[in-house]
Amino acid sequence: MVSKGTPEKKVDGAGPDQLTAAFGRQLSLASRSVHADDHTNTHTAVAPPMHVSTTFRYADNPDDLVPWANGDPAAWDDLYIYSREKAPNSTRYEAILSSILGGPALSYASGLAAFHAMIVFLNPKRVAIGDGYHGCHGNLKLLNKLNGLEQLELENEDDLAKLQPGDVIHVETPLNPSGEARDLDYYRRRADELGCYLTVDATFAPPPLQDPFRHGADVVMHSGTKYFGGHSDMLSGVLAIRPDRAAEWLRQLREERLVLGSVAGNMEGWLGVRSLRTLELRVRRQSDNAGRLVSWLAEQKRAGGNVVADLVHRIQHSSQQPEAADPNSWLSRQMPNGHGPVFSLWLKSEQHAKRLPSKLLLFHHATSLGGVESLVEWRAMSDPSVDRRLVRVSIGVEGWEDLRDDLLQGLQALSEELKD
Ligand SMILES: *Cc1c(COP(=O)(O)O)cnc(C)c1O
């Protein structure tokens, strides 16, 4: 007799540990992005299935029924009940993320949902946070309304000294919107001195550009909306837990996500898997493109007597920080495989910054970043806190020479228009 309630049987696929054992080493990031979820296969189809169910049949045999509260935590991976707890597409997405981020990963409905879940879990009285993504400050403001949580300024030593054990040092690196990096080893030392947790928003430098666990992060957060999604078509947030904390923290974060109700949607879990397959290809190309464009812009500015030098007042990117020139600096050690694909240009005036985007043919004028298509944004459109001359640039996977020529023709057209 066919049982109505028996989960589909797993048909094949080695888990990440089995693959590591078989090869005698960990596979490359590119291979893990394609194979770290093989063990979740439940069908002979090569392309992952799309599960849209919100609810899952219990065992047909009454003797096999185990109420949720008595479930064996070790069986978490196999038992599906209701998609607000977990669902097959996001389990698959998380299997790949856990492998490529180097610590067990959980997915959320958005980057801010992940940030919120992280702060709720760690429950600090104070969070030291620098400039960076304005939404995270807004989230902390909400918590201030609820329980008085205090925001301190990360780059102010007097503020850091106010931190108490159990508080959080939250470092975004590279920073939004400048693309400049911050020294994680330094903040790990400060966190140890003060008895604080170190959390890192690593959205701007996904693998293979940076591994915050190598610099002591307790939790690594990403807006998966950006490079993990990579095609400007899904919202997603991710938390990865430092491996030696995982046993304790993973179960509690899962339980809290169930009641926060901020899991990733089924469609997003499926899209996330599809996107992660090409993460390494995309990010290397985007990083390389951005590096070439920034060097070209910086060279033009140094040379003078051209439209870049005339209209671009300042270029911000981690590749332009003084430490980038020294291969032994903290910056070169923290970002050994290239700089992030986002940088900022400060134009000569607010008018220039506002009008440049409409002159470009390849760059879309839109907020967000991380997709295959290059974007520019007159940043004042979505972030009231930044200088109004600032244009944020997110580099996609197009040919870099085409992007260079587009910027050049756009600046020339702007220069004509604003001649007097
Ligand atoms: C986009 C972004 C976020 C917020 O992520 P959402 O997915 O939009 O909620 C947080 N931090 C950084 C650095 C971001 O770029």
The ligand as a Tripos MOL2 file, in Angstrom:
@<TRIPOS>MOLECULE
LIG
   15    15     1     0     0
SMALL
NO_CHARGES

@<TRIPOS>ATOM
      1 C1         20.4370   46.4430    1.3510 C.3       1 LIG1
      2 C2         21.2340   46.4050    2.5970 C.ar      1 LIG1
      3 C3         20.6530   46.0630    3.8190 C.ar      1 LIG1
      4 C4         19.1720   45.7860    3.9560 C.3       1 LIG1
      5 O1         18.8050   44.6630    3.2340 O.3       1 LIG1
      6 P1         17.3160   44.4050    2.6640 P.3       1 LIG1
      7 O2         17.4380   43.0880    1.9980 O.co2     1 LIG1
      8 O3         17.0070   45.5440    1.7510 O.co2     1 LIG1
      9 O4         16.4100   44.4060    3.8590 O.co2     1 LIG1
     10 C5         21.4570   46.0070    4.9440 C.ar      1 LIG1
     11 N1         22.7810   46.2850    4.8740 N.ar      1 LIG1
     12 C6         23.3750   46.6270    3.7210 C.ar      1 LIG1
     13 C7         24.8390   46.9300    3.7190 C.3       1 LIG1
     14 C8         22.6260   46.6970    2.5470 C.ar      1 LIG1
     15 O5         23.2280   47.0480    1.3980 O.3       1 LIG1
@<TRIPOS>BOND
     1     1     2 1
     2     2     3 ar
     3     2    14 ar
     4     3     4 1
     5     3    10 ar
     6     4     5 1
     7     5     6 1
     8     6     7 2
     9     6     8 1
    10     6     9 1
    11    10    11 ar
    12    11    12 ar
    13    12    13 1
    14    12    14 ar
    15    14    15 1
@<TRIPOS>SUBSTRUCTURE
     1 LIG1         1 GROUP 0 **** ****
